[in-house]
Amino acid sequence: MLHIQRMKPFYMSQEQSRVRLVFEYQYFTIKKGEELFHFIPSEGKEIHINLQNLQVENLGEIFVFQKGSRFIRLPLYQLLLISDIHTHLKDILQGADIMESDPMFTEPGEVEAIIAELERTNLMNLIDRALAEGDRDGFHRLAGQLNAQ
């Protein structure tokens, strides 16, 4: 099994519901046994991830790693099978907060509507509490806030 020693995209972009990760020299290294191989962008250098199903789309992309005069050529699908790359991809996506900026997850006005509904629900709970505790002043103040919304 191969272990990813370092995996940091040189460039990352989001296009609709897909994330594109681009790798360059020194940003991607794998460890095979005790030997460290460095990525070289001689063939493939991108990973495309579909945000709707979190699947890698370009499985046929060939990644090449080098140590001295030795090379390892791996199709992306094989790299996914024999390494811990999933963990690193997950960390990259979480660190970039990709999901929050995806239009699929936040439509125009949706965030504001959700916040307004949460505020209204919270106000209703506070009114219920004031009624349960017999707090007339609190009830009237909260009811006034509810009417102002």
Rosetta blueprint (number, residue, H / E / L):
1 M L
2 L E
3 H E
4 I E
5 Q E
6 R E
7 M E
8 K L
9 P L
10 F L
11 Y E
12 M E
13 S E
14 Q E
15 E E
16 Q L
17 S L
18 R E
19 V E
20 R E
21 L E
22 V E
23 F L
24 E L
25 Y L
26 Q L
27 Y L
28 F E
29 T E
30 I E
31 K E
32 K E
33 G L
34 E L
35 E E
36 L E
37 F E
38 H E
39 F E
40 I E
41 P L
42 S L
43 E L
44 G L
45 K L
46 E E
47 I E
48 H E
49 I E
50 N E
51 L L
52 Q L
53 N L
54 L L
55 Q E
56 V E
57 E L
58 N L
59 L L
60 G L
61 E L
62 I E
63 F E
64 V E
65 F E
66 Q E
67 K E
68 G L
69 S L
70 R E
71 F E
72 I E
73 R E
74 L E
75 P E
76 L H
77 Y H
78 Q H
79 L H
80 L H
81 L H
82 I H
83 S E
84 D L
85 I H
86 H H
87 T H
88 H H
89 L H
90 K H
91 D H
92 I H
93 L H
94 Q H
95 G H
96 A H
97 D L
98 I H
99 M H
100 E H
101 S H
102 D L
103 P L
104 M L
105 F L
106 T L
107 E L
108 P L
109 G L
110 E H
111 V H
112 E H
113 A H
114 I H
115 I H
116 A H
117 E H
118 L H
119 E H
120 R H
121 T H
122 N H
123 L H
124 M H
125 N H
126 L H
127 I H
128 D H
129 R H
130 A H
131 L H
132 A H
133 E H
134 G L
135 D L
136 R H
137 D H
138 G H
139 F H
140 H H
141 R H
142 L H
143 A H
144 G H
145 Q H
146 L H
147 N H
148 A H
149 Q L
